[in-house]
Amino acid sequence: MRHLLRMASYSSQTNMHARNLAIVWAPNLLRSKDIEATGFNGTAAFMEVRVQSIVVEFILTHVEQLF
């Protein structure tokens, strides 16, 4: 998480701020067995990934307090 936070510090150059990093990394960091097991697609999968990205974004914006 600290590495991702460091990457976010270069967002003015890369446009990879905490939200974009969360969108990209959330499915890997918070892998959902439900999506994999049942083969979610469409709206259900999108909603699951959305929740994951919100959680990762929260963690990234509070790294110092959490870790």
C-alpha positions as CSV (number, residue, x, y, z in Angstrom):
1,M,0.0,0.0,0.0
2,R,2.8,2.4,0.7
3,H,4.2,1.7,-2.7
4,L,0.9,2.6,-4.3
5,L,0.8,5.7,-2.2
6,R,4.2,6.6,-3.5
7,M,2.9,6.1,-7.0
8,A,0.0,8.3,-6.3
9,S,2.4,11.1,-5.2
10,Y,3.4,11.3,-8.9
11,S,-0.2,11.8,-10.1
12,S,0.5,15.2,-11.5
13,Q,2.8,13.5,-14.0
14,T,1.1,10.2,-14.5
15,N,-2.6,10.9,-13.7
16,M,-2.6,7.8,-11.5
17,H,-4.1,9.3,-8.4
18,A,-5.5,7.2,-5.6
19,R,-8.8,6.6,-7.4
20,N,-7.2,5.4,-10.6
21,L,-4.8,3.2,-8.8
22,A,-7.7,1.7,-6.8
23,I,-9.6,1.0,-9.9
24,V,-6.6,-0.8,-11.5
25,W,-5.4,-2.7,-8.4
26,A,-8.6,-3.5,-6.5
27,P,-9.6,-6.6,-8.4
28,N,-6.1,-8.1,-7.6
29,L,-5.8,-6.9,-4.0
30,L,-9.4,-7.8,-3.0
31,R,-10.1,-10.8,-5.2
32,S,-13.7,-11.9,-5.0
33,K,-14.3,-15.6,-4.8
34,D,-18.0,-14.9,-5.7
35,I,-17.1,-13.4,-9.1
36,E,-14.6,-16.3,-9.8
37,A,-16.9,-19.1,-8.6
38,T,-20.2,-18.1,-10.2
39,G,-18.8,-16.3,-13.2
40,F,-20.5,-13.0,-12.5
41,N,-20.7,-10.8,-15.5
42,G,-22.3,-7.5,-16.4
43,T,-23.8,-5.4,-13.7
44,A,-23.1,-7.7,-10.8
45,A,-19.4,-7.9,-11.6
46,F,-19.2,-4.1,-12.1
47,M,-20.8,-3.5,-8.7
48,E,-18.5,-5.9,-7.0
49,V,-15.4,-4.3,-8.6
50,R,-16.8,-0.8,-7.7
51,V,-17.0,-1.8,-4.0
52,Q,-13.5,-3.2,-4.1
53,S,-12.1,0.0,-5.7
54,I,-13.8,2.2,-3.0
55,V,-12.2,0.1,-0.3
56,V,-8.8,0.3,-1.8
57,E,-9.1,4.0,-2.4
58,F,-10.1,4.5,1.3
59,I,-7.1,2.4,2.3
60,L,-4.8,4.5,0.1
61,T,-6.0,7.8,1.4
62,H,-5.5,6.6,5.0
63,V,-2.3,4.5,4.8
64,E,-0.6,6.4,7.6
65,Q,-3.5,5.9,10.0
66,L,-4.0,2.2,9.1
67,F,-0.4,1.0,8.9
